[in-house]
Amino acid sequence: MDGEIMKNTYLFSYLPIISILLFSLSFAIYGEMQMLKLFGNLGIYQGMLEFFSEAGIKLALLIVLLLFRRLSVKPHQSKWLA
């Protein structure tokens, strides 16, 4: 078996990672919508639209929330997320 690449032949074994990715994406989209509401209430959103397009703002927020979603959860707050 030296030098052989193991292949995953079972389709259902990918379901856990797919469900984790879908949950992360849905949570990031929800956070993005909440942040846009907050920016609109604070009056920041109109200022951001002067420099960036609406799609660019949404995409940037989505990427930031996808990459840094774990920073808001401290290990001592939840033992099962650590």
C-alpha positions in Angstrom: 0.0 0.0 0.0 3.0 2.3 -0.1 2.4 5.2 -2.5 -1.3 4.5 -3.0 -3.8 7.2 -2.5 -6.9 6.1 -0.6 -10.1 7.0 -2.2 -13.4 7.5 -0.4 -15.9 5.3 -2.4 -18.9 6.0 -0.1 -21.0 9.0 -1.1 -22.7 9.3 2.3 -19.5 9.7 4.1 -19.3 13.3 2.7 -22.6 14.3 4.3 -21.1 15.4 7.7 -18.7 17.9 6.0 -21.4 19.1 3.6 -23.8 19.7 6.6 -21.1 21.6 8.4 -20.4 23.8 5.4 -24.1 24.5 4.8 -24.7 25.4 8.4 -21.6 27.7 8.4 -22.9 29.4 5.2 -26.4 29.8 6.5 -25.1 31.3 9.8 -22.8 33.7 7.9 -25.7 34.8 5.6 -27.9 35.4 8.7 -25.1 37.4 10.4 -24.5 39.4 7.2 -28.2 40.4 7.1 -28.1 41.4 10.7 -25.0 43.5 10.2 -26.5 45.2 7.2 -29.6 46.1 9.2 -27.3 47.5 12.0 -25.2 49.5 9.5 -28.4 50.9 8.0 -29.7 51.9 11.5 -26.4 53.6 12.4 -26.2 55.4 9.0 -23.0 53.7 8.0 -24.4 51.8 5.1 -25.1 54.9 3.0 -21.5 56.0 3.5 -20.2 52.6 2.5 -22.3 52.7 -0.7 -20.5 55.8 -1.8 -17.3 53.9 -2.0 -18.3 50.3 -2.8 -21.1 48.6 -4.7 -23.9 46.8 -2.7 -22.8 43.4 -4.1 -19.2 44.1 -3.0 -20.2 45.0 0.5 -22.4 41.9 0.9 -19.6 39.7 -0.6 -17.0 41.2 1.7 -19.2 40.7 4.8 -19.9 37.2 3.8 -16.3 36.3 3.4 -15.3 38.0 6.7 -18.1 36.1 8.6 -17.2 32.8 7.0 -13.5 33.2 7.9 -13.8 34.6 11.3 -17.0 33.1 12.7 -15.1 31.2 15.5 -13.5 34.3 16.9 -16.7 35.4 18.7 -17.0 32.1 20.6 -14.5 31.7 23.4 -13.5 28.2 24.4 -14.7 28.6 28.0 -18.2 29.7 26.9 -19.0 26.4 25.3 -17.2 23.1 26.0 -18.7 21.3 22.9 -17.4 23.9 20.5 -13.8 23.8 21.7 
